Amino acid sequence: MAVTLGLSPYLVVSNAKEAIAFYEKAFGATLQSRHNAPHSDKIMHAMLHVHGSVLSLSDDFPEFIGGKSRTPEALGGTPVTLHLQVEDAEAVWSQAMAAGAKVVFPLKDQFWGERYGKLSDPFGHEWAVGQVLRVVTDQETEKAAEEYFKKEPVLS
């Protein structure tokens, strides 16, 4: 198997088998490899392709890291957003919602020139979906941000 160079996220989830099924259904992911831990049903490593990128994941193994779980559910959320830049945000959004994603920030046209929204998957990871609608200059973005934040003090 060829190794893909570059940066790719590696998620820890509470149920890797269900996460793989969700990502396949929600984002059209394709499973490239999967390895269970010896003598266990838990997945120690899985690699998927999602919209041209590699996403790896595993079940949580707190027993090997001092007994502390590292899933978003155990940590009370996640500070990380996985961003999908796509050609058709509505289609990706609808597919993810049908698969069970929850809205964090509604999908809508944004001042920076994208149709953009954020979802939460059933495992506590957040996903942004963005589609470029028009190219916006830095100056246009800054001016539009000033106007936006006069009305809306926070993005989510």
C-alpha positions in Angstrom: 0.0 0.0 0.0 1.3 3.5 -0.9 1.8 6.0 1.9 0.2 9.4 1.4 2.5 12.2 2.5 1.1 15.3 4.2 -1.0 16.2 7.1 -4.0 14.1 8.0 -6.2 13.9 11.1 -6.2 10.9 13.4 -9.4 10.6 15.5 -10.0 8.7 18.7 -13.6 7.6 18.9 -15.7 5.7 21.4 -16.8 3.1 18.7 -14.6 2.9 15.7 -16.8 0.4 13.8 -19.8 2.7 14.1 -17.6 5.7 13.3 -16.4 4.1 10.0 -20.0 3.3 9.1 -21.1 6.9 9.9 -18.3 8.5 7.9 -19.0 6.3 4.9 -22.7 7.3 5.0 -22.3 10.9 6.0 -19.3 11.9 3.9 -18.9 9.2 1.3 -15.7 7.9 3.0 -14.1 4.7 1.6 -12.3 2.4 4.0 -8.7 1.7 2.9 -7.5 -0.4 5.8 -8.7 -1.7 9.2 -6.8 -3.5 11.9 -8.3 -4.9 15.1 -6.3 -5.1 18.3 -5.2 -8.6 19.0 -7.8 -10.7 20.8 -10.3 -7.8 20.6 -13.1 -6.4 18.6 -11.7 -2.9 19.1 -10.1 -1.2 16.1 -6.5 -0.2 16.7 -6.2 1.5 13.4 -8.4 2.3 10.4 -7.7 4.5 7.4 -10.3 6.1 5.2 -10.4 8.4 2.2 -12.7 11.3 2.6 -13.1 13.9 -0.2 -9.6 13.3 -1.5 -7.9 13.3 2.0 -6.8 10.6 4.4 -8.6 10.2 7.8 -7.3 7.7 10.3 -9.1 6.7 13.5 -9.0 4.2 16.3 -11.0 3.1 19.2 -10.1 4.6 22.6 -7.6 2.6 24.5 -7.5 4.3 28.0 -6.0 1.1 29.5 -2.8 1.8 27.6 -2.5 5.5 28.4 -2.9 5.7 32.2 -6.6 5.0 32.2 -7.7 8.4 30.7 -10.1 8.4 27.8 -9.3 10.7 24.9 -12.6 10.9 23.1 -14.5 14.2 22.7 -17.3 12.7 24.9 -14.9 12.0 27.7 -13.2 15.3 27.4 -16.4 17.3 27.2 -16.0 18.4 23.6 -13.3 19.1 21.1 -11.3 22.3 20.2 -10.6 20.9 16.7 -12.8 21.3 13.6 -12.3 19.1 10.6 -12.9 21.2 7.5 -14.3 19.7 4.3 -13.9 22.0 1.3 -16.4 20.8 -1.3 -18.0 21.7 -4.6 -21.5 21.2 -3.3 -22.0 22.1 0.3 -25.8 21.5 0.3 -25.3 17.9 -0.9 -22.6 17.1 1.6 -24.6 18.8 4.4 -27.8 16.9 3.5 -26.0 13.6 3.4 -24.3 14.2 6.8 -27.6 15.3 8.4 -29.4 12.2 7.0 -26.6 10.0 8.5 -27.2 11.5 12.0 -25.0 14.6 12.2 -26.2 17.5 14.4 -26.0 21.2 13.5 -23.5 23.3 15.4 -23.6 26.3 13.1 -26.2 26.4 10.3 -25.1 26.1 6.7 -25.5 29.5 5.0 -23.8 32.0 2.8 -21.0 33.8 4.8 -19.3 37.2 4.5 -16.0 35.6 3.5 -17.5 34.2 0.2 -18.4 30.7 1.2 -21.4 28.7 1.9 -20.3 27.3 5.3 -21.7 25.5 8.3 -20.5 23.2 11.2 -21.8 19.8 12.2 -21.1 17.5 15.1 -20.8 13.7 14.4 -22.2 11.1 16.8 -18.7 10.8 18.4 -18.3 14.4 19.4 -16.0 15.5 16.5 -16.9 18.7 14.7 -16.9 19.0 10.9 -17.1 22.2 8.9 -18.5 22.1 5.3 -17.4 24.9 3.0 -18.0 25.8 -0.6 -16.4 28.8 -2.3 -19.1 31.0 -3.8 -16.9 33.9 -4.8 -13.4 35.0 -4.2 -13.2 37.8 -1.6 -10.2 40.0 -1.1 -8.6 40.4 2.3 -9.9 44.0 2.4 -13.4 42.9 1.5 -13.3 40.2 4.2 -12.1 42.6 6.9 -14.8 45.2 6.0 -17.5 42.5 5.9 -16.3 41.1 9.2 -16.6 44.5 10.8 -20.2 44.7 9.7 -21.0 41.2 10.7 -19.6 41.5 14.2 -21.6 44.7 14.8 -24.7 42.5 14.5 -23.4 39.0 15.6 -20.8 39.1 18.4 -19.8 35.4 17.9 -19.7 33.0 15.0 -21.4 30.0 16.8 
